[in-house]
Amino acid sequence: MNPAAAPAARERLVHVVQGQFQISDDPSVVLTTVLGSCVAACVRDPVLGLGGMNHFLLPGSIDGRNDSMKYGVYSMELLINGLLQRGASKSRLVAKLFGGARVVEGLSDIGRQNGEFAEKFLSAEGIPCLGKSLGGDKPRRIRFWPQSGRVAQLILDSGNTEVFQAERKRAAVVTPAPADAGAIELF
Protein backbone atom coordinates (compact mmCIF):
# COMPACT_ATOMS: atom_id res chain seq x y z
CA MET A 1 0.00 0.00 0.00
CA ASN A 2 1.24 3.46 -0.88
CA PRO A 3 1.87 5.42 2.39
CA ALA A 4 0.80 8.65 0.67
CA ALA A 5 -2.60 7.08 0.00
CA ALA A 6 -3.12 6.03 3.63
CA PRO A 7 -6.02 7.77 5.36
CA ALA A 8 -5.14 10.64 7.67
CA ALA A 9 -5.27 9.99 11.40
CA ARG A 10 -8.64 10.81 12.90
CA GLU A 11 -8.79 14.03 14.84
CA ARG A 12 -10.00 13.87 18.41
CA LEU A 13 -11.99 16.92 19.54
CA VAL A 14 -11.51 17.91 23.18
CA HIS A 15 -14.05 20.51 24.30
CA VAL A 16 -12.77 23.14 26.74
CA VAL A 17 -15.74 24.41 28.73
CA GLN A 18 -16.04 27.53 30.85
CA GLY A 19 -13.59 27.49 33.72
CA GLN A 20 -11.34 24.77 32.29
CA PHE A 21 -8.07 24.36 30.42
CA GLN A 22 -6.52 21.52 28.41
CA ILE A 23 -2.93 20.84 27.29
CA SER A 24 -1.73 18.43 24.62
CA ASP A 25 1.13 17.54 22.30
CA ASP A 26 -0.89 14.84 20.51
CA PRO A 27 -1.09 15.64 16.77
CA SER A 28 -4.61 14.15 16.60
CA VAL A 29 -6.02 16.41 19.34
CA VAL A 30 -8.02 19.50 18.46
CA LEU A 31 -9.04 21.72 21.39
CA THR A 32 -12.38 23.41 20.78
CA THR A 33 -14.66 25.83 22.59
CA VAL A 34 -17.54 28.23 22.02
CA LEU A 35 -17.08 31.79 23.27
CA GLY A 36 -19.36 34.74 23.86
CA SER A 37 -17.98 37.29 26.32
CA CYS A 38 -15.52 34.69 27.62
CA VAL A 39 -11.94 34.63 26.36
CA ALA A 40 -9.81 31.66 25.36
CA ALA A 41 -6.04 31.89 25.23
CA CYS A 42 -4.28 29.41 22.95
CA VAL A 43 -0.70 29.23 24.25
CA ARG A 44 2.08 26.98 22.97
CA ASP A 45 5.75 26.20 22.86
CA PRO A 46 6.46 25.82 19.12
CA VAL A 47 9.74 23.96 19.68
CA LEU A 48 8.05 21.19 21.69
CA GLY A 49 4.80 21.21 19.72
CA LEU A 50 3.01 21.47 23.07
CA GLY A 51 0.08 23.79 23.58
CA GLY A 52 -3.05 24.44 25.56
CA MET A 53 -6.27 26.41 25.68
CA ASN A 54 -8.16 27.92 28.57
CA HIS A 55 -11.67 29.42 28.75
CA PHE A 56 -12.28 32.06 31.41
CA LEU A 57 -15.41 33.99 32.29
CA LEU A 58 -14.25 37.04 34.23
CA PRO A 59 -11.20 39.32 33.97
CA GLY A 60 -8.52 39.37 36.65
CA SER A 61 -10.11 38.71 39.99
CA ILE A 62 -12.92 40.10 42.09
CA ASP A 63 -12.25 41.51 45.57
CA GLY A 64 -8.67 40.28 45.39
CA ARG A 65 -9.78 36.66 44.96
CA ASN A 66 -8.16 34.94 42.04
CA ASP A 67 -8.35 31.27 43.06
CA SER A 68 -11.07 30.12 40.70
CA MET A 69 -10.78 29.00 37.07
CA LYS A 70 -13.56 31.40 36.12
CA TYR A 71 -11.15 34.29 36.78
CA GLY A 72 -8.64 35.17 34.10
CA VAL A 73 -5.61 35.49 36.34
CA TYR A 74 -5.97 32.00 37.79
CA SER A 75 -6.90 30.46 34.45
CA MET A 76 -3.89 32.00 32.70
CA GLU A 77 -1.52 30.97 35.51
CA LEU A 78 -2.76 27.38 35.51
CA LEU A 79 -2.43 27.09 31.73
CA ILE A 80 1.09 28.52 31.68
CA ASN A 81 2.23 26.53 34.73
CA GLY A 82 0.77 23.39 33.15
CA LEU A 83 2.79 24.00 29.98
CA LEU A 84 5.96 24.64 32.00
CA GLN A 85 5.43 21.45 34.01
CA ARG A 86 5.26 19.50 30.73
CA GLY A 87 8.64 20.90 29.64
CA ALA A 88 7.74 24.13 27.82
CA SER A 89 10.09 27.09 28.13
CA LYS A 90 8.48 30.38 29.11
CA SER A 91 10.85 32.23 26.77
CA ARG A 92 9.43 30.29 23.79
CA LEU A 93 5.72 30.61 24.61
CA VAL A 94 3.49 32.35 22.08
CA ALA A 95 -0.26 32.99 22.25
CA LYS A 96 -3.41 33.78 20.30
CA LEU A 97 -6.54 35.26 21.92
CA PHE A 98 -10.21 34.84 21.02
CA GLY A 99 -13.62 35.90 22.33
CA GLY A 100 -14.59 38.88 24.41
CA ALA A 101 -17.76 39.70 22.47
CA ARG A 102 -20.69 41.69 23.76
CA VAL A 103 -23.38 39.17 22.90
CA VAL A 104 -26.16 40.24 25.29
CA GLU A 105 -27.37 43.84 25.16
CA GLY A 106 -28.01 45.53 28.48
CA LEU A 107 -25.26 43.74 30.37
CA SER A 108 -21.93 45.29 31.24
CA ASP A 109 -19.27 44.87 28.58
CA ILE A 110 -17.46 42.08 30.40
CA GLY A 111 -16.21 40.76 27.06
CA ARG A 112 -14.15 43.90 26.44
CA GLN A 113 -12.78 43.69 29.98
CA ASN A 114 -11.85 40.02 29.46
CA GLY A 115 -10.01 40.81 26.22
CA GLU A 116 -8.14 43.76 27.73
CA PHE A 117 -7.15 41.66 30.73
CA ALA A 118 -5.79 38.83 28.54
CA GLU A 119 -3.73 41.24 26.40
CA LYS A 120 -2.27 42.97 29.48
CA PHE A 121 -1.50 39.63 31.13
CA LEU A 122 0.43 38.33 28.12
CA SER A 123 2.32 41.61 27.80
CA ALA A 124 3.26 41.62 31.49
CA GLU A 125 4.50 38.02 31.23
CA GLY A 126 6.50 38.72 28.07
CA ILE A 127 4.48 36.24 25.99
CA PRO A 128 4.01 37.48 22.41
CA CYS A 129 0.44 37.54 21.11
CA LEU A 130 0.74 36.37 17.50
CA GLY A 131 -2.92 36.91 16.66
CA LYS A 132 -6.25 37.80 18.17
CA SER A 133 -9.92 38.07 17.41
CA LEU A 134 -11.50 39.95 20.30
CA GLY A 135 -14.68 41.97 20.68
CA GLY A 136 -17.59 42.41 18.35
CA ASP A 137 -21.11 41.22 19.04
CA LYS A 138 -21.06 37.66 17.71
CA PRO A 139 -20.09 34.41 19.41
CA ARG A 140 -17.23 32.28 18.04
CA ARG A 141 -16.39 28.61 17.78
CA ILE A 142 -12.63 28.08 18.07
CA ARG A 143 -10.60 25.03 17.10
CA PHE A 144 -6.94 24.90 18.12
CA TRP A 145 -4.40 22.30 17.06
CA PRO A 146 -1.92 22.60 19.96
CA GLN A 147 0.92 20.71 18.30
CA SER A 148 0.98 22.86 15.13
CA GLY A 149 -0.44 26.10 16.52
CA ARG A 150 -3.11 26.29 13.82
CA VAL A 151 -6.39 27.93 14.86
CA ALA A 152 -9.70 28.01 13.01
CA GLN A 153 -12.46 30.41 13.99
CA LEU A 154 -16.10 30.29 12.97
CA ILE A 155 -18.22 33.37 13.69
CA LEU A 156 -21.62 32.09 14.83
CA ASP A 157 -25.04 33.50 14.15
CA SER A 158 -26.30 35.80 16.89
CA GLY A 159 -29.23 33.43 17.31
CA ASN A 160 -26.95 30.71 18.69
CA THR A 161 -28.85 29.76 21.84
CA GLU A 162 -25.97 27.74 23.36
CA VAL A 163 -23.86 30.86 23.88
CA PHE A 164 -26.69 33.17 24.91
CA GLN A 165 -28.00 30.76 27.54
CA ALA A 166 -24.54 30.56 29.08
CA GLU A 167 -24.17 34.36 28.99
CA ARG A 168 -27.52 34.93 30.70
CA LYS A 169 -26.70 32.32 33.37
CA ARG A 170 -23.36 34.01 34.02
CA ALA A 171 -25.01 37.41 34.40
CA ALA A 172 -27.56 36.02 36.85
CA VAL A 173 -25.14 34.16 39.12
CA VAL A 174 -21.62 35.20 40.00
CA THR A 175 -20.54 33.19 43.03
CA PRO A 176 -17.35 33.78 44.99
CA ALA A 177 -14.68 31.11 44.91
CA PRO A 178 -14.58 28.73 47.89
CA ALA A 179 -12.32 29.82 50.73
CA ASP A 180 -10.41 26.53 50.66
CA ALA A 181 -9.45 26.63 46.97
CA GLY A 182 -5.88 25.49 46.24
CA ALA A 183 -2.86 27.76 46.00
CA ILE A 184 -0.88 28.40 42.86
CA GLU A 185 2.55 29.80 42.21
CA LEU A 186 2.31 33.15 40.41
CA PHE A 187 5.22 34.31 38.29
N, C-alpha and C positions, 0 to 999 in steps of 0.2 A: 504494500500500500504506500502510496506517495504521501510523505509527511505533510507536504503543503496542502494536500486535499483533506487532511484530518479535520474533524469538526473542532471548533474553538471550545475551550473549557467553558462550562456554564458559569455564569456570574451568580453570585449569592448576595442578594440584597439584605442588608442589615439596617433596620429602621432605628433611627436615633430620635427618641421622643423627648418631649419637654423635660428638662432637668436631668438629662443623661449625656454621656459621652461614650464614644467607642474608638478603639485604636486597632489598626491592623497593618500587616505587611503582606497579606495574602493577595496575590494578583487576581483572584476570582472574587474578592469582596468589593462590594459597592455600598458605601454608606449613604443613606438617603433620609431625608426629612422633609416636612412641610412646614413653612414658616409664614407667619403673619407679622405681628410686631416683634416676635422673638428674633434672635440673631443666632446664626450658626457660624462658628469659626472652623475652617478647614486648615489644619496646621500639619506640616510634614517636614521630615528631614529627607531631602532629595538624594543624598548619598546612600542612605540605608533603604530608601524606598518604604519608609515607615511613616504612617500618617494617622490622623484622627480627626473626628468632628465632635463638637459639642452642640448643645441647643439650650440656650438660657432665656429666661422669661423677663428678668428685671436687671437694670443696669447696676453695677457696683454692688452696694449693699444698702440696707435700710436700717437706720438707727445704729450704725456701726456693726451690725451683724452681717457676716459674710460667710457663714458656715452652712449654706444650703445650696444645692446644685441649681436652684432656680435663679440665684444671683450670679451675675456675670463674673465677679471677681473670683469666686470659688470655682465656678465652672471652668474658667480659663486656667486657673492654677492647677486644677486636677488634670485637665487635658495635657498641659505642658509637662507637669511632673510625671504623668503616665508615659509620655513619649521619652523623657529623659531616663526613666527607670528601664525602658526597653532598649536603651543604648543610643538614643538620639543625642546630638550635640546641640546645645542651645544656640551656638554661633552659626549653625547651618539651618535653623528653623526658618521656614517661610509660611505665609498664611494667605488665605482668601476669606473674605467676609460676605455674608448674605443675610437678607431679611430686613428687619427694622421698618416694615411698612406701617402705614396708618390705615388699617383695614376696617375699623369701626368708627364712624363719625360720632362725635359727642364725648369720646373718651380722651383722656390726656394723650399726648403724642409720645407714648412710652417707646414706640418703635424708633423714633429719632434719637431718644436718649440712649437706647440700647446700642444703636449704631455708633454714636459718638463715643460711648464708653469703650466699645471694642476697639475702635481706632486708636484712642488714647492709650489703652492698655498695651496694645502691640507696640506702639511708639515708645512707651516708657520701658518696655522690656527689650527694645532693640530688635524686634522681629519684623522684618520687612513684610508689608502687605502688597502682594503681587497683583491683586485684583479684588474688586468689590462690586456688589450690587446691593445697595442699601437704599431704603426709603421707598417713596412712591405710595400707591394706595392699593396695590394688588398683592395677593399672597404668591408664594413661590414654592415649587418643588425642586429640591436640590439633590443631585447625585454626585458623589465624590468617590473617585477611585484613589484610595490612599497611597497605593504603591507608585502610581504614575503621576499623581497630582492633578489629573484631569478632573474638571468639574463641568457638569451640565445643569443648566437652569431652565425650568419651564415656568413661565408666568401663568398663573391660574386665573380663571374667570372670577370676578368678584362675587359671583353667586356660589362659590365653593363653600358648602355648609360645614365641612370638616374644620376648616380654619376659623370660620366665624363663631362656631359653637365654642371652640377652645378659647378664643379671644373674649367672648362674653363671660365665660366661666372665670377666667383670670381676673376680669374687671370686678366681678362680684365677690370673689374670695381671694384675699391676700393674707396668708397665715404666716406668723413668724416662725422661724426655724426652731426646732427643739433645743432646749438649753444644753442637752447632753450630746450634741452633734460632735463628731470627731474633729481633731485638730489637723491642720495642714501646714506644711512649711511654705512660707511665702518667700519669693526671691525678688 
